[in-house]
Structures are given as C-alpha cells and as structure tokens.
C-alpha cells in the first residue's frame, strides 16, 4: 500500500510571491523541459526532424531558426540499424564534426521490464543529457494490463516518463505515428493512440501534410508550456527549413493570388472609371477585361459568375468593395459593385 501524501495548501498571494523556477526552453518557444511528443504519418520525415533537432541541441545550433540551449542528447533509435543511423547522421551533419554529447541506443527493454531503470541509470551517469528521443514509442510501450482501457494504460505509462523527465530536469520526446486519415482542422486529433498522449504531455508537435505529394508540411505545436503555433516547413536536402508562421504565410499567398485575379482587377478598374459604382452583367465584365492591361478574362459567363461569388468576401475585406445583385428575369442577373474609395492600393 502506498504511503499517504501530506497535502500542502498555499494562499494565492503567497503563490504569487513565491520564488519559483521559470519554465526552461531548450528550443525558444518550441521545446521545454518535461514530457513532449512528436507525431506524423509514416515516411513523412518525422525521424529526420527529430534527428535534426537532436544534432542542433547537441551543437547549440539554431533549430528551424529558433535559438537552442546546448545540452547532451540521447537518441533511442529503435527503427534503424546502427549503419543507417550513421548514414543519416552524416547527412544531417553535412561535414561538421559529430558532437561528443550526442548518444545513440538501438535496443531497449520494454517499459515495466527494465526501460525505466536503464534510462534513469543513463541520466544519472550523464547529467549533461537534458533531451531524450524515443523513436518510436510503440517499440517500448508495453501492452495494457487486464481490465485497463487504452486511456488508462497510456496515462500510466506516460506519467512514468514525465516523472523521469521532471526528476532529471530534462525533456523526453516520444515519437508517435498518426492515424491513416488526417483532420487538418485539428491535427492533434490525428495522433495514433488515446487522448492521454495530449493530456499527460507538457507539449506535443504534429507534422502533417494535407496531401502526401505536397512539397510543404505544417508543424503544429500545442501544450501547457508553449504557445499554440503552426509553421510551414520544407525539405532542403535532408534538413527541414522553416518558411514561417503557417497562418501568416497562407494569408500572404491568398492575398497575392487575390491581387493577380483578372476578375477582381477588372471590377476594380470599372469602379475606378465610374466613381466607385458600377452595375452590369457578367458578360460585360468579361468583355471589359480585354481593354485593361493584364486583366483579360477567359471562360464562360457561368464560370466567371462562380469566381465572382468566391471572391465577394475577399473584395469586401481587402478593398471594401460591396456587392448586391438585381434579378432581371430572363435577362439574367445584374451585378452591382460599390466602394467609397475607388483609388485602390497596388499589391505585389
């Protein structure tokens, strides 16, 4: 029977005045001490990302453009042979010397069957090691006990890992696989495992693509020790490169596409020529486009009509162009566009 804990209580003002240690970032804004997690679909490049992170931490180099706190690293590589790990490491280093504070293991006992003892013994004898990767976690995860749910089993196992990370003042990052189907609206629901993974972990990273053939991937991060964020990444050789904040990058691309749209630009030209108000049918917009440089519209009235509907919110948001329409019976719809400022800013 476990010994009963003594519960300590603290008043709010005493808590606010207490001299408590701050959250320590191993990678600025991305990775803190505690229990982390990295998940992605198979063959998407998550192990390359983890190895890149391990090398950058061991060398004290920037990771994805963010500063790191140099430390020792243990990479438990359970999916590759030593020769394959050597080849990958050589590619990541790209001519640099291998850091002496980066360690690898290719075989480990299961949790509950020696894993914890092996890891704690290593951390005791290597106090500089503050980051541990388990690639992949499924290789050391024991089966659930009788009468345990998946959630209960995962929660118990991950709590043990978090305890080790906290005791040795470091970060342990298990690597997981994503489910087969991706929900881009909530990438953290794609982790292959119970919700205990997100619940116990201090932070979680999910690397995903909406389509496997996409050249870019999104790295979404969340947790109680880091701010929610997402970044667009692209492979340059074997290394991942950060292209920037995913939402901001997507907005920039959307704005650039809008700025080049010949339908939008024709409507803006018509408004500029008519003191901020123009009305007419879709065919008139198409016919007018040939007189404006770089605005020539190709396509049927039906197709262009659909394009106008798709752009209405953008026109209102970006250029304060407001739209209404008048039904003209068999004569078709008359579109009305209005703006208070027909002098439009040029966007590149």
C-alpha positions in Angstrom: 0.0 0.0 0.0 1.4 3.4 -1.0 2.2 5.9 1.8 -0.4 8.6 2.1 0.7 12.0 0.9 0.6 15.1 3.0 -1.4 17.8 1.2 0.1 21.3 1.3 -2.1 24.4 0.8 -0.9 27.8 -0.4 -2.7 31.1 -0.5 -2.9 32.9 -3.8 -0.8 35.9 -2.6 1.9 33.6 -1.2 1.9 31.7 -4.6 2.4 34.9 -6.5 5.3 36.0 -4.2 7.0 32.6 -4.2 10.4 32.4 -5.9 9.7 29.5 -8.3 11.9 28.3 -11.1 10.8 29.5 -14.6 9.9 27.2 -17.5 13.1 26.4 -19.2 13.2 26.4 -23.0 15.5 24.0 -24.8 14.4 25.5 -28.1 13.0 29.0 -27.8 9.2 28.9 -27.8 9.1 25.3 -29.2 10.5 22.8 -26.7 10.6 23.0 -22.9 11.7 20.6 -20.2 9.1 18.0 -19.3 7.3 15.4 -21.4 6.9 16.2 -25.1 5.8 14.3 -28.2 6.2 14.3 -31.9 3.7 12.7 -34.3 3.4 12.3 -38.0 2.3 9.8 -40.6 4.7 7.1 -41.7 7.5 8.2 -44.1 6.7 11.9 -43.7 10.1 12.8 -42.3 9.5 13.0 -38.5 12.6 10.9 -37.7 14.7 13.3 -39.9 13.2 16.2 -38.0 13.9 14.6 -34.6 17.5 13.8 -35.6 18.0 17.4 -36.9 16.7 18.6 -33.5 19.0 16.3 -31.6 22.0 17.4 -33.5 21.1 21.1 -33.2 20.6 20.8 -29.4 23.9 18.9 -29.0 25.7 21.5 -31.1 23.9 24.5 -29.7 22.9 25.5 -33.2 19.6 27.2 -34.2 16.8 24.8 -34.9 14.3 25.9 -37.6 15.5 29.4 -36.9 15.0 29.3 -33.1 17.8 29.5 -30.6 18.6 26.4 -28.6 20.1 25.7 -25.2 23.1 23.4 -25.8 22.8 20.1 -23.9 23.6 16.4 -24.1 21.1 14.3 -26.1 20.2 10.6 -26.1 18.5 9.3 -29.2 16.9 5.9 -28.7 16.7 4.8 -32.3 14.6 1.7 -32.4 13.6 1.6 -36.1 17.0 1.9 -37.8 20.2 -0.2 -37.7 23.4 1.5 -36.5 24.7 1.7 -40.1 21.5 3.5 -41.2 21.7 5.9 -38.3 25.3 6.6 -39.1 24.4 7.4 -42.7 21.6 9.7 -41.6 23.8 11.4 -39.1 26.5 12.0 -41.7 23.9 13.7 -43.9 22.5 15.9 -41.1 26.0 17.0 -40.0 26.9 17.8 -43.6 30.6 18.0 -43.0 30.5 19.1 -39.4 32.2 17.1 -36.6 29.9 14.8 -34.7 29.1 16.3 -31.2 30.6 14.3 -28.3 27.5 14.9 -26.2 25.1 13.1 -28.6 24.4 9.4 -27.7 22.5 6.7 -29.5 20.9 3.4 -28.4 19.4 0.9 -30.8 17.8 -1.6 -28.4 15.9 -1.0 -25.2 13.8 -3.0 -22.8 10.0 -2.5 -22.7 8.5 -0.2 -20.1 7.9 -2.1 -16.9 10.6 -4.6 -17.9 13.7 -2.6 -17.4 13.2 0.6 -19.6 12.8 2.9 -16.6 15.9 1.5 -14.8 18.0 1.7 -18.0 17.1 5.3 -18.7 17.4 6.6 -15.2 20.8 4.9 -14.8 22.0 6.6 -18.0 20.7 10.0 -16.9 22.4 9.6 -13.6 25.7 9.0 -15.2 25.3 11.6 -17.9 23.9 14.7 -16.1 24.5 16.8 -19.1 21.8 15.0 -21.1 18.7 17.0 -21.0 16.9 15.7 -24.1 15.8 12.2 -24.9 14.1 11.0 -28.1 12.3 7.7 -28.2 11.9 6.7 -31.9 9.3 5.2 -31.9 7.5 4.9 -28.6 5.4 1.9 -29.8 8.6 -0.2 -29.7 9.0 0.2 -25.9 5.4 0.6 -24.9 4.1 -2.4 -23.0 0.6 -3.9 -23.6 -2.2 -2.7 -21.4 -3.0 -4.6 -18.2 -6.1 -6.7 -17.8 -9.2 -4.5 -17.2 -7.3 -1.4 -18.3 -8.6 0.9 -21.0 -6.3 2.3 -23.6 -6.5 5.7 -22.0 -5.7 4.3 -18.5 -2.7 2.3 -19.9 -1.3 5.3 -21.8 -1.8 7.7 -19.0 0.0 5.4 -16.5 3.0 4.8 -18.9 3.4 8.4 -19.9 3.1 9.6 -16.3 6.1 7.5 -15.6 8.1 9.1 -18.4 7.0 12.6 -17.3 8.2 11.7 -13.8 11.7 10.8 -15.1 11.9 13.9 -17.2 10.9 16.1 -14.3 13.3 14.3 -11.9 16.3 14.8 -14.1 15.3 18.3 -15.2 15.1 17.4 -18.9 12.8 16.7 -21.8 11.7 13.3 -23.1 10.1 13.2 -26.5 8.4 10.0 -27.6 7.7 9.8 -31.3 4.3 8.5 -32.4 2.5 7.6 -35.6 -0.5 9.5 -36.9 -3.8 7.8 -37.9 -4.3 6.9 -41.5 -6.7 9.8 -42.2 -5.8 13.4 -41.4 -8.1 16.1 -40.0 -6.4 19.4 -41.0 -8.8 21.3 -38.7 -7.4 19.6 -35.6 -4.1 17.9 -36.3 -3.8 16.8 -32.6 -6.7 14.5 -33.0 -4.7 12.6 -35.5 -2.3 11.0 -33.0 -2.5 7.2 -33.2 -3.3 6.5 -29.5 -5.6 7.6 -26.8 -6.2 11.2 -25.7 -3.9 10.5 -22.8 -1.0 11.5 -25.0 -2.1 15.1 -25.2 -3.4 15.1 -21.7 -0.2 14.0 -19.9 2.3 15.7 -22.3 3.6 19.2 -21.5 3.7 19.8 -25.2 3.0 18.0 -28.5 4.2 18.6 -32.0 2.3 17.2 -35.1 3.9 17.2 -38.5 1.4 16.8 -41.3 0.5 17.3 -45.0 -3.0 17.6 -46.3 -1.8 15.6 -49.3 1.3 13.4 -49.2 2.6 14.8 -52.5 2.6 18.4 -51.1 6.1 19.9 -51.1 5.5 21.6 -47.8 4.4 20.3 -44.4 2.8 22.0 -41.4 4.3 21.7 -37.9 1.6 22.4 -35.4 2.6 22.8 -31.7 0.5 23.0 -28.6 0.8 22.4 -24.9 0.8 24.0 -21.4 4.4 25.1 -21.6 4.4 26.6 -25.1 2.0 28.8 -27.0 -0.1 27.2 -29.8 1.5 27.9 -33.2 2.0 26.4 -36.6 4.8 26.7 -39.1 5.3 25.8 -42.7 8.3 23.6 -43.3 10.0 22.5 -46.4 12.8 19.9 -47.0 16.1 21.2 -48.4 18.1 18.1 -48.8 17.6 16.1 -45.6 17.0 19.1 -43.4 13.7 20.8 -42.7 13.6 24.5 -43.2 11.1 26.9 -41.5 9.3 29.0 -44.1 7.4 31.0 -41.4 4.2 31.1 -39.5 1.7 28.9 -41.3 -1.3 31.2 -40.9 0.6 34.3 -41.9 2.2 32.5 -44.9 -1.2 31.3 -46.1 -2.7 34.7 -45.8 0.2 36.2 -47.8 -0.3 33.6 -50.5 -4.1 34.2 -50.5 -3.5 38.0 -50.8 -1.1 37.5 -53.7 -3.5 35.3 -55.5 -6.3 37.8 -55.0 -4.1 40.6 -56.3 -3.4 38.7 -59.5 -7.0 37.7 -60.2 -8.1 39.2 -63.5 -11.8 39.1 -62.4 -11.1 41.2 -59.3 -8.8 43.6 -61.2 -11.4 44.2 -63.9 -14.0 45.0 -61.3 -11.6 47.4 -59.6 -10.8 49.1 -62.9 -14.6 49.5 -63.7 -15.1 51.0 -60.2 -12.2 53.4 -60.7 -13.6 54.6 -64.0 -17.2 55.0 -62.7 -16.6 56.9 -59.4 -16.9 53.9 -57.2 -20.2 52.4 -58.5 -20.7 50.0 -61.4 -23.6 47.7 -62.5 -23.8 45.2 -65.3 -23.9 41.6 -66.3 -21.1 39.0 -66.1 -20.6 39.1 -69.8 -20.0 42.9 -69.7 -17.2 42.2 -67.1 -15.7 39.7 -69.4 -15.9 42.0 -72.4 -14.5 44.9 -70.5 -11.4 42.9 -69.3 -9.8 43.0 -72.8 -9.4 46.8 -72.5 -7.4 46.6 -69.3 -3.8 45.6 -69.4 -3.1 42.2 -67.7 -6.8 41.7 -66.9 -8.0 39.6 -69.8 -10.7 37.1 -68.5 -11.1 33.8 -70.2 -14.0 31.5 -69.6 -17.8 31.3 -69.8 -20.2 33.7 -68.0 -21.2 30.8 -65.7 -17.6 30.1 -64.7 -16.8 33.8 -64.1 -20.0 34.2 -62.2 -18.8 31.4 -59.8 -15.5 33.1 -59.5 -17.2 36.4 -58.5 -19.1 34.6 -55.8 -15.9 33.1 -54.5 -14.2 36.5 -54.3 -17.0 38.5 -52.7 -15.8 38.2 -49.1 -12.2 38.9 -50.2 -13.3 42.0 -52.1 -15.2 43.3 -49.1 -12.3 42.5 -46.7 -9.4 43.7 -48.8 -10.8 46.5 -50.8 -14.1 47.4 -49.2 -16.0 46.6 -52.4 -19.6 45.7 -51.6 -21.8 43.7 -53.9 -25.5 43.2 -54.5 -27.5 41.9 -57.4 -30.7 42.6 -59.2 -32.7 39.8 -60.8 -33.7 40.7 -64.3 -35.9 37.8 -65.2 -34.8 36.0 -68.3 -32.3 38.8 -68.9 -30.0 37.4 -66.2 -28.6 38.9 -63.1 -27.3 42.4 -62.9 -24.4 42.7 -60.5 -23.9 45.9 -58.5 -20.4 46.8 -57.1 -19.8 49.8 -54.9 -16.9 51.3 -52.9 -16.3 54.5 -51.1 -12.7 54.7 -52.2 -12.2 53.8 -55.9 -8.5 54.5 -55.7 -7.1 51.1 -54.9 -3.7 50.2 -53.4 -1.5 48.1 -55.6 -0.4 44.8 -54.0 2.5 42.7 -55.2 
